[in-house]
Amino acid sequence: MSENNNSTNMSWGLTFPGLLQIVFTILKLTHIIDWKWVWVLAPLWMSASIGLMGVAIAWIIIWWLKKK
């Protein structure tokens, strides 16, 4: 018999860009790589920009479908 409760299970898994961000930051702080911080933080801002582009495309498609 399964127990039904109203608690929400949340999973905070580490994604590939998140893992890459940690690796790049550790390599930068230990002076193994000599990159500018903008490139060390690239997985963070690239993931955010891809997500924002997806939202913008969805809004454009919704707007276009409502216009018809």
N, CA, C and O atoms as a CHARMM CRD file, in Angstrom:
* protein
*
  272
    1    1 MET  N      0.84500  -1.17100   0.00000 PROA 1      0.00000
    2    1 MET  CA     0.00000   0.00000   0.00000 PROA 1      0.00000
    3    1 MET  C      0.88900   1.23100   0.00000 PROA 1      0.00000
    4    1 MET  O      1.83300   1.31600   0.78500 PROA 1      0.00000
    5    2 SER  N      0.60200   2.16500  -0.85400 PROA 2      0.00000
    6    2 SER  CA     1.44100   3.35700  -0.92600 PROA 2      0.00000
    7    2 SER  C      0.85600   4.46900  -0.07400 PROA 2      0.00000
    8    2 SER  O     -0.35900   4.62800   0.04800 PROA 2      0.00000
    9    3 GLU  N      1.75700   5.21800   0.50100 PROA 3      0.00000
   10    3 GLU  CA     1.35300   6.31700   1.36900 PROA 3      0.00000
   11    3 GLU  C      1.28200   7.58100   0.53700 PROA 3      0.00000
   12    3 GLU  O      2.23900   7.91700  -0.16100 PROA 3      0.00000
   13    4 ASN  N      0.17000   8.28400   0.59700 PROA 4      0.00000
   14    4 ASN  CA    -0.02100   9.50100  -0.18500 PROA 4      0.00000
   15    4 ASN  C      0.14800  10.70900   0.73300 PROA 4      0.00000
   16    4 ASN  O     -0.68500  10.97200   1.60000 PROA 4      0.00000
   17    5 ASN  N      1.24500  11.43700   0.52200 PROA 5      0.00000
   18    5 ASN  CA     1.42000  12.65700   1.28900 PROA 5      0.00000
   19    5 ASN  C      1.62400  13.81500   0.32300 PROA 5      0.00000
   20    5 ASN  O      1.86800  13.59300  -0.86300 PROA 5      0.00000
   21    6 ASN  N      1.52800  15.03400   0.81000 PROA 6      0.00000
   22    6 ASN  CA     1.58800  16.20900  -0.04000 PROA 6      0.00000
   23    6 ASN  C      2.97400  16.83700  -0.09300 PROA 6      0.00000
   24    6 ASN  O      3.10800  17.98500  -0.51600 PROA 6      0.00000
   25    7 SER  N      3.99100  16.12400   0.32000 PROA 7      0.00000
   26    7 SER  CA     5.33200  16.69900   0.26600 PROA 7      0.00000
   27    7 SER  C      5.85700  16.63700  -1.16800 PROA 7      0.00000
   28    7 SER  O      5.53000  15.73000  -1.93300 PROA 7      0.00000
   29    8 THR  N      6.66300  17.60800  -1.49800 PROA 8      0.00000
   30    8 THR  CA     7.22800  17.69400  -2.84600 PROA 8      0.00000
   31    8 THR  C      8.66200  17.20500  -2.81900 PROA 8      0.00000
   32    8 THR  O      9.46200  17.65300  -1.99800 PROA 8      0.00000
   33    9 ASN  N      8.98300  16.29800  -3.70600 PROA 9      0.00000
   34    9 ASN  CA    10.35500  15.81600  -3.83200 PROA 9      0.00000
   35    9 ASN  C     11.09200  16.71300  -4.80600 PROA 9      0.00000
   36    9 ASN  O     10.69100  16.84200  -5.96300 PROA 9      0.00000
   37   10 MET  N     12.17100  17.33600  -4.34500 PROA 10     0.00000
   38   10 MET  CA    12.95900  18.20200  -5.20700 PROA 10     0.00000
   39   10 MET  C     14.34200  17.59200  -5.38800 PROA 10     0.00000
   40   10 MET  O     14.96100  17.13300  -4.42800 PROA 10     0.00000
   41   11 SER  N     14.80800  17.59300  -6.60100 PROA 11     0.00000
   42   11 SER  CA    16.12000  17.06100  -6.90500 PROA 11     0.00000
   43   11 SER  C     16.98800  18.19100  -7.42700 PROA 11     0.00000
   44   11 SER  O     16.62300  18.86400  -8.39100 PROA 11     0.00000
   45   12 TRP  N     18.11900  18.39900  -6.80400 PROA 12     0.00000
   46   12 TRP  CA    19.04600  19.45400  -7.22100 PROA 12     0.00000
   47   12 TRP  C     20.24700  18.78800  -7.87400 PROA 12     0.00000
   48   12 TRP  O     21.35400  18.82600  -7.33600 PROA 12     0.00000
   49   13 GLY  N     20.02800  18.18200  -9.02700 PROA 13     0.00000
   50   13 GLY  CA    21.09000  17.48700  -9.73900 PROA 13     0.00000
   51   13 GLY  C     22.07000  18.46300 -10.37000 PROA 13     0.00000
   52   13 GLY  O     21.73300  19.61200 -10.65700 PROA 13     0.00000
   53   14 LEU  N     23.27700  17.98700 -10.57800 PROA 14     0.00000
   54   14 LEU  CA    24.31600  18.78900 -11.19400 PROA 14     0.00000
   55   14 LEU  C     24.28700  18.54100 -12.69900 PROA 14     0.00000
   56   14 LEU  O     24.42100  17.40500 -13.15200 PROA 14     0.00000
   57   15 THR  N     24.11100  19.60900 -13.46500 PROA 15     0.00000
   58   15 THR  CA    24.07400  19.48400 -14.91300 PROA 15     0.00000
   59   15 THR  C     25.48800  19.58600 -15.47900 PROA 15     0.00000
   60   15 THR  O     26.42500  19.93100 -14.75900 PROA 15     0.00000
   61   16 PHE  N     25.63800  19.28600 -16.76600 PROA 16     0.00000
   62   16 PHE  CA    26.95400  19.36500 -17.39400 PROA 16     0.00000
   63   16 PHE  C     27.52400  20.78400 -17.34700 PROA 16     0.00000
   64   16 PHE  O     28.69800  20.94300 -17.01300 PROA 16     0.00000
   65   17 PRO  N     26.73400  21.83400 -17.67100 PROA 17     0.00000
   66   17 PRO  CA    27.29900  23.18400 -17.54200 PROA 17     0.00000
   67   17 PRO  C     27.67100  23.53700 -16.09900 PROA 17     0.00000
   68   17 PRO  O     28.64200  24.25900 -15.87500 PROA 17     0.00000
   69   18 GLY  N     26.92400  23.04400 -15.13800 PROA 18     0.00000
   70   18 GLY  CA    27.25100  23.28800 -13.73700 PROA 18     0.00000
   71   18 GLY  C     28.55600  22.63200 -13.33300 PROA 18     0.00000
   72   18 GLY  O     29.38000  23.23200 -12.64300 PROA 18     0.00000
   73   19 LEU  N     28.73800  21.39100 -13.77100 PROA 19     0.00000
   74   19 LEU  CA    29.98400  20.68700 -13.49500 PROA 19     0.00000
   75   19 LEU  C     31.15900  21.37300 -14.18900 PROA 19     0.00000
   76   19 LEU  O     32.23100  21.52100 -13.60200 PROA 19     0.00000
   77   20 LEU  N     30.95700  21.78700 -15.43300 PROA 20     0.00000
   78   20 LEU  CA    31.99600  22.49300 -16.17500 PROA 20     0.00000
   79   20 LEU  C     32.36500  23.80300 -15.49400 PROA 20     0.00000
   80   20 LEU  O     33.53600  24.18100 -15.46000 PROA 20     0.00000
   81   21 GLN  N     31.36100  24.50100 -14.94800 PROA 21     0.00000
   82   21 GLN  CA    31.60400  25.75000 -14.23400 PROA 21     0.00000
   83   21 GLN  C     32.47400  25.52000 -13.00500 PROA 21     0.00000
   84   21 GLN  O     33.40000  26.28900 -12.74600 PROA 21     0.00000
   85   22 ILE  N     32.18700  24.48000 -12.25700 PROA 22     0.00000
   86   22 ILE  CA    32.98600  24.15500 -11.07400 PROA 22     0.00000
   87   22 ILE  C     34.42000  23.82200 -11.46400 PROA 22     0.00000
   88   22 ILE  O     35.36500  24.28500 -10.82600 PROA 22     0.00000
   89   23 VAL  N     34.58000  23.01600 -12.51500 PROA 23     0.00000
   90   23 VAL  CA    35.92300  22.63400 -12.96800 PROA 23     0.00000
   91   23 VAL  C     36.70700  23.86300 -13.41500 PROA 23     0.00000
   92   23 VAL  O     37.85900  24.03900 -13.01900 PROA 23     0.00000
   93   24 PHE  N     36.09400  24.71600 -14.23800 PROA 24     0.00000
   94   24 PHE  CA    36.79000  25.91300 -14.71500 PROA 24     0.00000
   95   24 PHE  C     37.17500  26.83700 -13.56400 PROA 24     0.00000
   96   24 PHE  O     38.27200  27.39400 -13.56100 PROA 24     0.00000
   97   25 THR  N     36.28700  27.00400 -12.58800 PROA 25     0.00000
   98   25 THR  CA    36.57400  27.87700 -11.45400 PROA 25     0.00000
   99   25 THR  C     37.73300  27.32900 -10.62000 PROA 25     0.00000
  100   25 THR  O     38.61500  28.08600 -10.21500 PROA 25     0.00000
  101   26 ILE  N     37.73600  26.03500 -10.36400 PROA 26     0.00000
  102   26 ILE  CA    38.83000  25.42800  -9.60500 PROA 26     0.00000
  103   26 ILE  C     40.14500  25.57200 -10.36000 PROA 26     0.00000
  104   26 ILE  O     41.16800  25.90800  -9.76300 PROA 26     0.00000
  105   27 LEU  N     40.12700  25.32200 -11.66200 PROA 27     0.00000
  106   27 LEU  CA    41.34300  25.45800 -12.46000 PROA 27     0.00000
  107   27 LEU  C     41.85500  26.90000 -12.47400 PROA 27     0.00000
  108   27 LEU  O     43.06400  27.12800 -12.44900 PROA 27     0.00000
  109   28 LYS  N     40.95000  27.86100 -12.51400 PROA 28     0.00000
  110   28 LYS  CA    41.34700  29.27500 -12.49600 PROA 28     0.00000
  111   28 LYS  C     41.92900  29.65400 -11.13200 PROA 28     0.00000
  112   28 LYS  O     42.96500  30.31600 -11.06400 PROA 28     0.00000
  113   29 LEU  N     41.27600  29.24000 -10.05700 PROA 29     0.00000
  114   29 LEU  CA    41.73600  29.61000  -8.71200 PROA 29     0.00000
  115   29 LEU  C     43.04500  28.92600  -8.32700 PROA 29     0.00000
  116   29 LEU  O     43.78900  29.44100  -7.49200 PROA 29     0.00000
  117   30 THR  N     43.32900  27.78400  -8.92100 PROA 30     0.00000
  118   30 THR  CA    44.59000  27.09300  -8.64400 PROA 30     0.00000
  119   30 THR  C     45.67800  27.45800  -9.66400 PROA 30     0.00000
  120   30 THR  O     46.75800  26.86700  -9.66300 PROA 30     0.00000
  121   31 HSD  N     45.39100  28.41900 -10.51700 PROA 31     0.00000
  122   31 HSD  CA    46.33400  28.95700 -11.50900 PROA 31     0.00000
  123   31 HSD  C     46.80700  27.91300 -12.51900 PROA 31     0.00000
  124   31 HSD  O     47.91100  28.02100 -13.05200 PROA 31     0.00000
  125   32 ILE  N     45.98200  26.91300 -12.78100 PROA 32     0.00000
  126   32 ILE  CA    46.30300  25.92600 -13.80700 PROA 32     0.00000
  127   32 ILE  C     45.96900  26.49300 -15.18700 PROA 32     0.00000
  128   32 ILE  O     46.68300  26.25000 -16.15900 PROA 32     0.00000
  129   33 ILE  N     44.87900  27.24600 -15.25700 PROA 33     0.00000
  130   33 ILE  CA    44.55200  27.95200 -16.50100 PROA 33     0.00000
  131   33 ILE  C     44.66600  29.44400 -16.24000 PROA 33     0.00000
  132   33 ILE  O     44.46200  29.91300 -15.12000 PROA 33     0.00000
  133   34 ASP  N     44.99400  30.17900 -17.28800 PROA 34     0.00000
  134   34 ASP  CA    45.16000  31.63100 -17.16600 PROA 34     0.00000
  135   34 ASP  C     44.16300  32.33200 -18.08500 PROA 34     0.00000
  136   34 ASP  O     44.53600  33.17800 -18.89900 PROA 34     0.00000
  137   35 TRP  N     42.89100  31.96700 -17.94200 PROA 35     0.00000
  138   35 TRP  CA    41.84000  32.54500 -18.76500 PROA 35     0.00000
  139   35 TRP  C     41.29100  33.77900 -18.08700 PROA 35     0.00000
  140   35 TRP  O     41.43300  33.94600 -16.87500 PROA 35     0.00000
  141   36 LYS  N     40.66200  34.64500 -18.86700 PROA 36     0.00000
  142   36 LYS  CA    39.91700  35.76100 -18.27900 PROA 36     0.00000
  143   36 LYS  C     38.65800  35.18600 -17.63000 PROA 36     0.00000
  144   36 LYS  O     38.15600  34.13600 -18.02800 PROA 36     0.00000
  145   37 TRP  N     38.16000  35.90900 -16.61200 PROA 37     0.00000
  146   37 TRP  CA    36.99800  35.41600 -15.87900 PROA 37     0.00000
  147   37 TRP  C     35.76000  35.29100 -16.75800 PROA 37     0.00000
  148   37 TRP  O     34.89400  34.45900 -16.48700 PROA 37     0.00000
  149   38 VAL  N     35.66400  36.09700 -17.79400 PROA 38     0.00000
  150   38 VAL  CA    34.49600  36.00000 -18.67100 PROA 38     0.00000
  151   38 VAL  C     34.41600  34.62400 -19.32300 PROA 38     0.00000
  152   38 VAL  O     33.31900  34.11700 -19.55700 PROA 38     0.00000
  153   39 TRP  N     35.57500  34.00600 -19.62300 PROA 39     0.00000
  154   39 TRP  CA    35.57600  32.67400 -20.22600 PROA 39     0.00000
  155   39 TRP  C     35.44800  31.58400 -19.18100 PROA 39     0.00000
  156   39 TRP  O     34.90600  30.51600 -19.46500 PROA 39     0.00000
  157   40 VAL  N     35.93300  31.83300 -17.99000 PROA 40     0.00000
  158   40 VAL  CA    35.74900  30.87000 -16.90100 PROA 40     0.00000
  159   40 VAL  C     34.26200  30.75400 -16.56300 PROA 40     0.00000
  160   40 VAL  O     33.76800  29.66800 -16.25900 PROA 40     0.00000
  161   41 LEU  N     33.56600  31.87000 -16.61900 PROA 41     0.00000
  162   41 LEU  CA    32.13900  31.89400 -16.30000 PROA 41     0.00000
  163   41 LEU  C     31.25200  31.62700 -17.51600 PROA 41     0.00000
  164   41 LEU  O     30.03000  31.73800 -17.42400 PROA 41     0.00000
  165   42 ALA  N     31.84900  31.28000 -18.64200 PROA 42     0.00000
  166   42 ALA  CA    31.09500  31.06000 -19.87800 PROA 42     0.00000
  167   42 ALA  C     29.98300  30.00500 -19.75400 PROA 42     0.00000
  168   42 ALA  O     28.89900  30.23300 -20.29100 PROA 42     0.00000
  169   43 PRO  N     30.19000  28.87000 -19.08000 PROA 43     0.00000
  170   43 PRO  CA    29.07000  27.91300 -18.97500 PROA 43     0.00000
  171   43 PRO  C     27.84500  28.52400 -18.30100 PROA 43     0.00000
  172   43 PRO  O     26.71500  28.16500 -18.63200 PROA 43     0.00000
  173   44 LEU  N     28.05300  29.42900 -17.37300 PROA 44     0.00000
  174   44 LEU  CA    26.94200  30.07400 -16.67600 PROA 44     0.00000
  175   44 LEU  C     26.16600  30.99200 -17.61200 PROA 44     0.00000
  176   44 LEU  O     24.94700  30.86500 -17.73500 PROA 44     0.00000
  177   45 TRP  N     26.86500  31.92000 -18.27600 PROA 45     0.00000
  178   45 TRP  CA    26.13300  32.86400 -19.11500 PROA 45     0.00000
  179   45 TRP  C     25.67500  32.25100 -20.42500 PROA 45     0.00000
  180   45 TRP  O     24.69300  32.71500 -21.00500 PROA 45     0.00000
  181   46 MET  N     26.35400  31.22800 -20.90500 PROA 46     0.00000
  182   46 MET  CA    25.87800  30.56300 -22.12500 PROA 46     0.00000
  183   46 MET  C     24.58400  29.78000 -21.85600 PROA 46     0.00000
  184   46 MET  O     23.66500  29.79300 -22.67500 PROA 46     0.00000
  185   47 SER  N     24.52100  29.11100 -20.72500 PROA 47     0.00000
  186   47 SER  CA    23.29100  28.38300 -20.37200 PROA 47     0.00000
  187   47 SER  C     22.12700  29.35500 -20.19300 PROA 47     0.00000
  188   47 SER  O     21.01500  29.09300 -20.65000 PROA 47     0.00000
  189   48 ALA  N     22.39000  30.46500 -19.53200 PROA 48     0.00000
  190   48 ALA  CA    21.33500  31.46000 -19.32200 PROA 48     0.00000
  191   48 ALA  C     20.86900  32.05500 -20.64600 PROA 48     0.00000
  192   48 ALA  O     19.67000  32.25200 -20.84400 PROA 48     0.00000
  193   49 SER  N     21.79300  32.34000 -21.54900 PROA 49     0.00000
  194   49 SER  CA    21.40400  32.93900 -22.82400 PROA 49     0.00000
  195   49 SER  C     20.63000  31.94900 -23.70100 PROA 49     0.00000
  196   49 SER  O     19.70700  32.34900 -24.41100 PROA 49     0.00000
  197   50 ILE  N     20.99100  30.67900 -23.65800 PROA 50     0.00000
  198   50 ILE  CA    20.23800  29.67300 -24.41100 PROA 50     0.00000
  199   50 ILE  C     18.81700  29.55100 -23.85500 PROA 50     0.00000
  200   50 ILE  O     17.85800  29.43100 -24.61700 PROA 50     0.00000
  201   51 GLY  N     18.68600  29.58200 -22.53700 PROA 51     0.00000
  202   51 GLY  CA    17.36200  29.53100 -21.92400 PROA 51     0.00000
  203   51 GLY  C     16.52100  30.74000 -22.28300 PROA 51     0.00000
  204   51 GLY  O     15.33300  30.60300 -22.57300 PROA 51     0.00000
  205   52 LEU  N     17.12100  31.92400 -22.26800 PROA 52     0.00000
  206   52 LEU  CA    16.39300  33.13800 -22.63900 PROA 52     0.00000
  207   52 LEU  C     15.99100  33.13400 -24.11200 PROA 52     0.00000
  208   52 LEU  O     14.91400  33.61500 -24.46400 PROA 52     0.00000
  209   53 MET  N     16.84800  32.59700 -24.96500 PROA 53     0.00000
  210   53 MET  CA    16.48200  32.48600 -26.38500 PROA 53     0.00000
  211   53 MET  C     15.29100  31.54400 -26.56000 PROA 53     0.00000
  212   53 MET  O     14.41400  31.79800 -27.38600 PROA 53     0.00000
  213   54 GLY  N     15.25900  30.46300 -25.78700 PROA 54     0.00000
  214   54 GLY  CA    14.13000  29.54200 -25.85300 PROA 54     0.00000
  215   54 GLY  C     12.83200  30.20300 -25.43600 PROA 54     0.00000
  216   54 GLY  O     11.79400  30.00300 -26.06500 PROA 54     0.00000
  217   55 VAL  N     12.89200  30.99800 -24.36700 PROA 55     0.00000
  218   55 VAL  CA    11.69900  31.72200 -23.90500 PROA 55     0.00000
  219   55 VAL  C     11.26100  32.73400 -24.95000 PROA 55     0.00000
  220   55 VAL  O     10.06800  32.85500 -25.22700 PROA 55     0.00000
  221   56 ALA  N     12.21200  33.46800 -25.53900 PROA 56     0.00000
  222   56 ALA  CA    11.88100  34.46200 -26.56300 PROA 56     0.00000
  223   56 ALA  C     11.24600  33.80700 -27.78700 PROA 56     0.00000
  224   56 ALA  O     10.28300  34.33500 -28.34300 PROA 56     0.00000
  225   57 ILE  N     11.77700  32.66500 -28.20600 PROA 57     0.00000
  226   57 ILE  CA    11.20200  31.96000 -29.36200 PROA 57     0.00000
  227   57 ILE  C      9.79400  31.47800 -29.04500 PROA 57     0.00000
  228   57 ILE  O      8.90400  31.56300 -29.89200 PROA 57     0.00000
  229   58 ALA  N      9.58200  30.97300 -27.83000 PROA 58     0.00000
  230   58 ALA  CA     8.24400  30.52700 -27.43200 PROA 58     0.00000
  231   58 ALA  C      7.25900  31.69200 -27.43500 PROA 58     0.00000
  232   58 ALA  O      6.13100  31.54700 -27.90400 PROA 58     0.00000
  233   59 TRP  N      7.67400  32.84000 -26.92000 PROA 59     0.00000
  234   59 TRP  CA     6.79900  34.02000 -26.92700 PROA 59     0.00000
  235   59 TRP  C      6.46400  34.46300 -28.34500 PROA 59     0.00000
  236   59 TRP  O      5.32400  34.82900 -28.63000 PROA 59     0.00000
  237   60 ILE  N      7.45200  34.43200 -29.23400 PROA 60     0.00000
  238   60 ILE  CA     7.20400  34.81600 -30.62700 PROA 60     0.00000
  239   60 ILE  C      6.22900  33.85900 -31.28500 PROA 60     0.00000
  240   60 ILE  O      5.33500  34.28900 -32.01200 PROA 60     0.00000
  241   61 ILE  N      6.38900  32.56400 -31.04000 PROA 61     0.00000
  242   61 ILE  CA     5.47000  31.57500 -31.62700 PROA 61     0.00000
  243   61 ILE  C      4.05700  31.76700 -31.07700 PROA 61     0.00000
  244   61 ILE  O      3.09200  31.72600 -31.84000 PROA 61     0.00000
  245   62 ILE  N      3.92300  31.97200 -29.78600 PROA 62     0.00000
  246   62 ILE  CA     2.59700  32.20400 -29.18400 PROA 62     0.00000
  247   62 ILE  C      1.97200  33.45800 -29.75000 PROA 62     0.00000
  248   62 ILE  O      0.78800  33.45100 -30.08800 PROA 62     0.00000
  249   63 TRP  N      2.73200  34.53800 -29.86500 PROA 63     0.00000
  250   63 TRP  CA     2.23200  35.79600 -30.41900 PROA 63     0.00000
  251   63 TRP  C      1.77200  35.59300 -31.86200 PROA 63     0.00000
  252   63 TRP  O      0.72200  36.09400 -32.26300 PROA 63     0.00000
  253   64 TRP  N      2.57300  34.84900 -32.64400 PROA 64     0.00000
  254   64 TRP  CA     2.26200  34.61700 -34.04500 PROA 64     0.00000
  255   64 TRP  C      1.00100  33.77700 -34.18600 PROA 64     0.00000
  256   64 TRP  O      0.17800  34.03600 -35.06300 PROA 64     0.00000
  257   65 LEU  N      0.84300  32.76300 -33.32000 PROA 65     0.00000
  258   65 LEU  CA    -0.35500  31.91800 -33.39600 PROA 65     0.00000
  259   65 LEU  C     -1.61900  32.67300 -32.97300 PROA 65     0.00000
  260   65 LEU  O     -2.69500  32.43700 -33.52100 PROA 65     0.00000
  261   66 LYS  N     -1.48900  33.58000 -32.00100 PROA 66     0.00000
  262   66 LYS  CA    -2.65600  34.36800 -31.58800 PROA 66     0.00000
  263   66 LYS  C     -3.04700  35.39800 -32.64300 PROA 66     0.00000
  264   66 LYS  O     -4.21200  35.78200 -32.75000 PROA 66     0.00000
  265   67 LYS  N     -2.05900  35.84100 -33.41900 PROA 67     0.00000
  266   67 LYS  CA    -2.31800  36.85200 -34.44100 PROA 67     0.00000
  267   67 LYS  C     -3.12600  36.28600 -35.60200 PROA 67     0.00000
  268   67 LYS  O     -3.84700  37.02500 -36.27200 PROA 67     0.00000
  269   68 LYS  N     -3.01300  34.99000 -35.84300 PROA 68     0.00000
  270   68 LYS  CA    -3.73100  34.35000 -36.96400 PROA 68     0.00000
  271   68 LYS  C     -5.20700  34.37400 -36.78200 PROA 68     0.00000
  272   68 LYS  O     -5.94200  33.87700 -37.63600 PROA 68     0.00000
